[in-house]
Amino acid sequence: MQHNWRNIKLSEILFHDIDSLIHVNPSLEYHMVGVYSFGRGLFEKEVVTGINTSYNNFYQLKSDHIVMSQLFGWEGAIALSSDHFEGKFLSSQFPTFLVHEEKADRRFIGFYLQQGSVWKELFTKGRGMGSRRRTLNPANLLSLEVPFPPLLEQQRIVSKIESIKHRIEQIGKLRLEQEKEFQQLSFSIFTNAENTFSKRNFGSFLILSDNIEEPEVNKNYRQVGIRWWGGGAYERETIDGSQTSYKAFVRLEKNNFLFNKIWVRNGALAIVKDETVGCYASGEFPVYCYDESEISPNWIDFIVNLPIFWQRCFNLSQGTSGKNRIKPNEFLKMEIPVPPIAEQNQIVPLLDKLNTLKIVRTQTEKELTQLLPSLLDKVFNGKL
């Protein structure tokens, strides 16, 4: 901490604005607001009529309020208000606070409260059993100790953070534009293939893998999972053969195709890459082989990672809500365009470039996500 900084309690610069608490009138309508976790700000909710709520009181927002969720403040559900939310309402579980502006810059306090270390400290102050039942009260927030510089220094720091944050947001917008362009190009390739080449159902080229093993006690099995929305297969926990009720596992080989029967509707389909070769799939993951001289794994990977394909899988899924799944025999009836292998091999290099761009984009997104927390850590340790 720099020499002109000192530690103070938030109660010295922040106070609970109980004057914003209003009594609910049964005959009036109230435009409600909520608070996202993990420092993601406020969001608008439904309009409710006073007679349709169990709350006796609401907080009415001002543009300069700081808001905390008593239920999830420990998870980063703390936010700054703005002109957009002026006059809207929160339930009485979202106490509002005001800053003594002659002492502190509200934005500086807002950035301080976006730190994961602060959320962890709030968790220790909450009351209740279990990680999802930690209730906070206004005093818990006000009791936090803050590394506190003079007002001019706060304003300098805020200006620096906001400049960097603006650049992060601009990069994020550019990433979204690139994502749209990738999707449009992918859809164009798929549409052209559907209009140009004959279609075949999966059952005409997919064959169930016979690389089956019965689980053995005292033998380890690396489990496989599939991320949603085209995130690919990944290695999960390793279990002993005694820890499963499944009668058989399928050992994965490179370029096998598999999907999750329940979550196929959410894009849980994948081609096996190097990192999951040798993992084991349970009965919830049908695993298939195919003749690579007839169809390229890259072509399958491309098709099954298209949002339009996920929608078709969703339409075929059956069962009760939350447990609906696709039957393998129904999946195998699905048709996709299959160009001659020579045509596939011409398209594959373009698909490889798309996949490379996807990987770079994912890595960039991770770096952007980590940049602001890293910056805040430097700020509040006096290193900026």
Legacy VTK file of the C-alpha trace (Angstrom):
# vtk DataFile Version 3.0
C-alpha trace
ASCII
DATASET POLYDATA
POINTS 384 float
0.000 0.000 0.000
1.349 3.443 -0.913
2.386 5.872 1.822
-0.586 8.215 1.398
-3.125 5.379 1.585
-4.781 4.251 4.806
-7.145 1.463 5.804
-10.652 2.569 6.749
-14.005 0.893 7.268
-16.578 1.408 4.532
-18.895 2.867 7.173
-16.680 6.007 7.168
-17.508 6.770 3.554
-20.693 4.778 2.846
-24.077 4.694 4.553
-27.216 2.608 4.267
-29.875 4.768 2.568
-32.943 3.753 4.569
-34.800 6.809 3.202
-35.041 5.002 -0.160
-37.190 2.297 1.460
-40.845 2.860 0.496
-44.056 1.123 1.526
-45.640 -0.967 -1.243
-49.001 0.367 -2.439
-51.254 -2.525 -3.588
-52.761 -0.421 -6.384
-49.487 0.732 -7.994
-47.145 -0.892 -10.497
-43.412 -1.211 -9.836
-40.700 -1.711 -12.448
-38.338 -4.142 -10.702
-34.567 -4.508 -10.958
-32.170 -7.312 -9.986
-28.409 -7.634 -9.484
-26.258 -10.090 -11.411
-23.600 -12.063 -9.540
-19.863 -11.778 -10.260
-19.863 -8.005 -10.626
-21.956 -7.926 -13.807
-24.229 -5.073 -12.717
-27.956 -4.402 -12.558
-30.619 -5.760 -14.874
-34.289 -4.981 -15.464
-36.951 -7.430 -14.360
-40.722 -7.574 -14.715
-43.256 -4.923 -13.736
-45.244 -6.073 -10.684
-48.413 -4.755 -9.083
-48.243 -4.125 -5.346
-51.110 -6.492 -4.664
-49.169 -9.357 -6.331
-46.074 -9.213 -4.138
-45.409 -10.572 -0.665
-43.043 -7.696 0.121
-44.286 -4.820 2.285
-41.405 -2.536 1.278
-39.269 -1.856 -1.783
-36.094 0.155 -2.226
-36.427 2.891 -4.857
-33.251 3.378 -6.832
-31.343 6.606 -7.293
-28.749 6.998 -10.008
-25.918 7.244 -7.445
-26.827 4.227 -5.316
-24.627 1.222 -4.601
-26.756 -1.922 -4.326
-26.045 -5.258 -2.626
-27.990 -8.507 -2.703
-28.309 -9.836 0.830
-28.532 -13.380 -0.551
-25.719 -13.261 -3.107
-23.535 -10.274 -2.221
-20.837 -12.778 -1.263
-20.982 -13.976 -4.893
-20.396 -10.510 -6.330
-24.047 -9.396 -6.585
-23.062 -5.802 -5.821
-23.533 -3.007 -8.348
-23.522 0.696 -9.051
-26.764 2.264 -10.213
-26.965 4.760 -13.089
-29.356 7.250 -14.672
-30.991 4.358 -16.545
-32.200 2.759 -13.284
-33.276 5.969 -11.534
-36.755 5.529 -9.992
-36.962 1.769 -10.525
-37.415 -0.642 -7.611
-35.698 -3.488 -5.770
-37.104 -5.872 -3.199
-36.184 -5.265 0.428
-33.474 -7.936 0.056
-31.381 -5.415 -1.905
-30.304 -2.635 0.481
-29.048 0.562 -1.141
-26.110 2.702 -0.053
-24.865 6.231 -0.710
-21.298 7.557 -0.664
-20.133 10.628 1.263
-19.049 12.337 -1.940
-16.794 14.838 -0.194
-14.675 11.881 0.964
-14.881 9.259 -1.742
-15.439 8.692 -5.453
-18.385 6.298 -5.834
-16.757 4.667 -8.859
-13.610 3.922 -6.837
-15.720 2.117 -4.228
-17.569 0.313 -7.020
-14.335 -1.035 -8.471
-13.163 -2.094 -5.016
-16.351 -4.121 -4.555
-15.775 -5.979 -7.852
-12.871 -7.959 -6.409
-13.173 -11.672 -5.752
-11.192 -11.245 -2.519
-13.879 -8.870 -1.233
-16.633 -11.379 -2.056
-14.755 -14.072 -0.145
-14.520 -11.777 2.879
-18.249 -11.085 2.678
-18.871 -14.834 2.582
-17.153 -15.183 5.971
-19.403 -12.446 7.370
-22.668 -13.976 6.116
-24.988 -16.029 8.256
-26.585 -19.340 7.341
-25.787 -22.946 6.540
-24.177 -24.038 3.305
-22.468 -22.168 0.481
-25.755 -21.043 -1.120
-27.450 -19.786 2.065
-25.101 -17.060 3.285
-27.279 -14.045 4.066
-25.661 -10.627 4.479
-26.966 -7.473 6.118
-25.967 -3.834 5.489
-23.641 -3.848 8.504
-21.616 -6.690 6.959
-20.806 -4.549 3.941
-20.108 -1.417 5.986
-17.681 -3.299 8.235
-15.286 -4.069 5.350
-11.866 -2.443 5.550
-10.819 -0.577 2.404
-7.335 0.579 1.336
-8.169 4.227 0.882
-6.195 6.963 -0.938
-6.983 10.724 -1.027
-9.876 11.795 -3.242
-7.683 13.154 -6.066
-5.758 9.878 -6.130
-9.056 7.947 -6.263
-10.151 9.987 -9.270
-6.813 9.417 -11.042
-7.115 5.672 -10.478
-10.739 5.600 -11.638
-9.787 7.446 -14.827
-7.030 4.917 -15.500
-9.277 1.899 -14.846
-12.125 3.253 -16.971
-9.755 3.940 -19.869
-8.498 0.348 -19.783
-12.010 -1.011 -19.220
-13.214 0.909 -22.287
-10.509 -0.711 -24.389
-11.459 -4.145 -23.049
-15.099 -3.480 -23.981
-14.098 -2.363 -27.484
-12.102 -5.556 -27.985
-15.094 -7.528 -26.695
-17.367 -5.858 -29.254
-14.902 -6.643 -32.018
-14.826 -10.271 -30.864
-18.628 -10.445 -31.073
-18.535 -9.034 -34.611
-15.957 -11.662 -35.571
-18.148 -14.339 -34.008
-21.071 -13.236 -36.204
-18.836 -13.325 -39.289
-17.635 -16.849 -38.412
-21.218 -18.011 -37.940
-22.296 -16.471 -41.241
-19.400 -18.084 -43.100
-20.080 -21.468 -41.478
-23.790 -21.234 -42.305
-22.922 -20.278 -45.892
-20.684 -23.343 -46.288
-23.379 -25.585 -44.816
-26.178 -24.117 -46.963
-24.108 -24.459 -50.127
-23.346 -28.087 -49.234
-27.031 -28.852 -48.616
-27.957 -27.362 -51.992
-25.104 -28.994 -53.890
-24.395 -32.456 -52.498
-26.475 -35.526 -51.748
-27.570 -36.184 -48.171
-26.954 -39.262 -46.110
-28.174 -40.288 -42.707
-25.635 -40.884 -39.965
-26.521 -44.558 -39.847
-25.139 -45.032 -43.357
-21.568 -44.370 -42.223
-21.426 -44.449 -38.400
-20.711 -47.815 -36.735
-20.870 -48.350 -32.978
-17.401 -48.791 -31.537
-16.652 -52.296 -30.322
-13.721 -51.104 -28.202
-15.658 -52.183 -25.098
-14.251 -53.021 -21.662
-15.966 -54.302 -18.563
-14.955 -52.235 -15.491
-12.488 -54.022 -13.232
-11.860 -53.383 -9.554
-8.491 -51.697 -8.895
-8.212 -50.440 -12.448
-8.385 -46.717 -13.225
-10.667 -45.295 -15.894
-10.239 -41.720 -17.177
-13.760 -40.452 -17.725
-14.780 -38.285 -20.662
-17.259 -35.414 -20.778
-18.512 -33.159 -23.584
-18.864 -29.409 -23.200
-22.008 -27.704 -24.463
-22.249 -25.534 -27.577
-19.437 -27.175 -29.507
-16.877 -26.979 -26.710
-15.533 -30.447 -27.487
-14.665 -33.494 -25.422
-12.582 -33.172 -22.258
-11.090 -35.446 -19.619
-13.075 -35.604 -16.389
-12.205 -37.400 -13.155
-10.496 -40.780 -13.023
-12.473 -43.487 -11.221
-11.840 -47.025 -10.086
-13.865 -49.811 -11.705
-15.603 -50.374 -8.368
-17.033 -46.837 -8.452
-19.420 -47.274 -11.363
-22.746 -49.001 -11.897
-22.157 -49.231 -15.666
-21.535 -52.744 -16.994
-19.258 -51.544 -19.776
-17.149 -48.605 -20.932
-15.977 -47.699 -24.420
-12.307 -46.791 -24.709
-11.908 -43.813 -27.026
-9.682 -43.768 -30.091
-8.653 -40.755 -32.140
-11.389 -39.382 -34.416
-14.161 -41.420 -32.788
-17.454 -39.531 -32.786
-19.586 -39.376 -29.634
-22.415 -37.400 -28.108
-24.227 -37.025 -24.805
-27.752 -38.453 -25.169
-29.223 -35.904 -22.744
-27.288 -32.782 -23.686
-26.946 -33.353 -27.420
-29.739 -30.768 -27.683
-27.274 -28.243 -26.202
-24.474 -28.991 -28.618
-22.746 -31.788 -26.634
-21.276 -33.644 -29.623
-17.588 -34.120 -30.367
-14.816 -35.712 -32.388
-12.162 -37.326 -30.182
-8.908 -35.329 -30.285
-5.492 -36.256 -28.859
-6.259 -35.043 -25.318
-9.099 -37.546 -24.808
-7.667 -40.564 -26.606
-7.658 -43.418 -24.103
-10.460 -41.958 -21.976
-13.581 -44.013 -21.302
-17.188 -43.220 -22.203
-20.132 -44.475 -20.174
-23.432 -45.667 -21.610
-24.698 -42.074 -21.789
-22.166 -41.410 -24.568
-22.698 -43.501 -27.721
-19.310 -43.832 -29.472
-18.946 -44.425 -33.210
-16.282 -45.292 -35.775
-16.417 -44.593 -39.522
-14.369 -44.996 -42.678
-12.179 -41.869 -42.960
-11.645 -42.493 -46.664
-15.386 -41.938 -47.044
-16.021 -39.063 -44.643
-13.570 -36.738 -42.961
-13.645 -36.271 -39.162
-13.269 -32.547 -39.820
-16.436 -32.575 -41.905
-18.403 -34.344 -39.161
-16.923 -31.945 -36.580
-17.999 -28.971 -38.685
-21.568 -30.184 -39.209
-22.321 -31.202 -35.609
-21.020 -27.896 -34.228
-23.459 -25.740 -36.174
-26.299 -24.074 -34.182
-28.755 -25.179 -36.878
-27.732 -28.790 -36.232
-28.155 -28.390 -32.447
-31.682 -27.141 -33.072
-32.474 -30.240 -35.091
-31.174 -32.394 -32.236
-33.312 -30.402 -29.810
-36.395 -31.084 -31.939
-35.710 -34.835 -31.847
-35.114 -35.015 -28.078
-37.918 -36.629 -26.099
-38.852 -37.036 -22.450
-39.745 -34.971 -19.421
-38.293 -31.521 -18.859
-34.649 -31.652 -17.776
-34.325 -35.329 -18.704
-35.328 -35.350 -22.340
-32.792 -37.089 -24.521
-32.272 -38.228 -28.058
-32.466 -41.945 -28.832
-29.395 -43.165 -30.743
-31.532 -44.796 -33.437
-33.319 -41.463 -33.995
-29.997 -39.658 -34.166
-28.743 -42.107 -36.781
-31.735 -41.238 -38.990
-30.655 -37.589 -39.182
-29.428 -36.547 -42.609
-26.480 -34.299 -43.421
-24.924 -33.244 -46.727
-21.890 -35.396 -47.534
-19.715 -34.157 -50.404
-17.374 -36.600 -52.148
-14.203 -37.048 -50.091
-12.230 -34.986 -52.634
-14.635 -32.075 -52.086
-14.434 -32.518 -48.325
-10.644 -32.351 -48.538
-10.884 -29.054 -50.401
-13.185 -27.587 -47.772
-11.258 -29.002 -44.771
-8.331 -26.503 -44.978
-10.851 -23.659 -44.672
-12.458 -25.447 -41.729
-9.021 -25.827 -40.126
-8.507 -22.077 -40.400
-11.896 -21.498 -38.805
-11.002 -23.842 -35.952
-7.672 -22.054 -35.448
-9.492 -18.728 -35.290
-11.934 -20.249 -32.783
-9.059 -21.334 -30.545
-7.405 -17.911 -30.728
-10.749 -16.226 -30.025
-11.392 -18.455 -27.007
-7.936 -17.741 -25.611
-8.409 -14.006 -26.180
-11.746 -14.148 -24.384
-10.109 -15.846 -21.373
-7.380 -13.211 -21.292
-9.914 -10.387 -21.477
-11.939 -11.954 -18.658
-8.831 -12.094 -16.467
-7.518 -8.620 -17.337
-9.841 -6.465 -15.222
-9.528 -8.588 -12.033
-5.738 -8.480 -12.444
-5.877 -4.715 -12.879
-8.042 -4.248 -9.777
-5.685 -6.414 -7.759
-2.797 -4.103 -8.701
-4.838 -0.998 -7.904
-5.825 -2.016 -4.396
-2.347 -3.209 -3.601
-1.008 0.239 -4.525
0.779 -0.930 -7.685
-0.957 1.229 -10.286
LINES 1 385
384 0 1 2 3 4 5 6 7 8 9 10 11 12 13 14 15 16 17 18 19 20 21 22 23 24 25 26 27 28 29 30 31 32 33 34 35 36 37 38 39 40 41 42 43 44 45 46 47 48 49 50 51 52 53 54 55 56 57 58 59 60 61 62 63 64 65 66 67 68 69 70 71 72 73 74 75 76 77 78 79 80 81 82 83 84 85 86 87 88 89 90 91 92 93 94 95 96 97 98 99 100 101 102 103 104 105 106 107 108 109 110 111 112 113 114 115 116 117 118 119 120 121 122 123 124 125 126 127 128 129 130 131 132 133 134 135 136 137 138 139 140 141 142 143 144 145 146 147 148 149 150 151 152 153 154 155 156 157 158 159 160 161 162 163 164 165 166 167 168 169 170 171 172 173 174 175 176 177 178 179 180 181 182 183 184 185 186 187 188 189 190 191 192 193 194 195 196 197 198 199 200 201 202 203 204 205 206 207 208 209 210 211 212 213 214 215 216 217 218 219 220 221 222 223 224 225 226 227 228 229 230 231 232 233 234 235 236 237 238 239 240 241 242 243 244 245 246 247 248 249 250 251 252 253 254 255 256 257 258 259 260 261 262 263 264 265 266 267 268 269 270 271 272 273 274 275 276 277 278 279 280 281 282 283 284 285 286 287 288 289 290 291 292 293 294 295 296 297 298 299 300 301 302 303 304 305 306 307 308 309 310 311 312 313 314 315 316 317 318 319 320 321 322 323 324 325 326 327 328 329 330 331 332 333 334 335 336 337 338 339 340 341 342 343 344 345 346 347 348 349 350 351 352 353 354 355 356 357 358 359 360 361 362 363 364 365 366 367 368 369 370 371 372 373 374 375 376 377 378 379 380 381 382 383
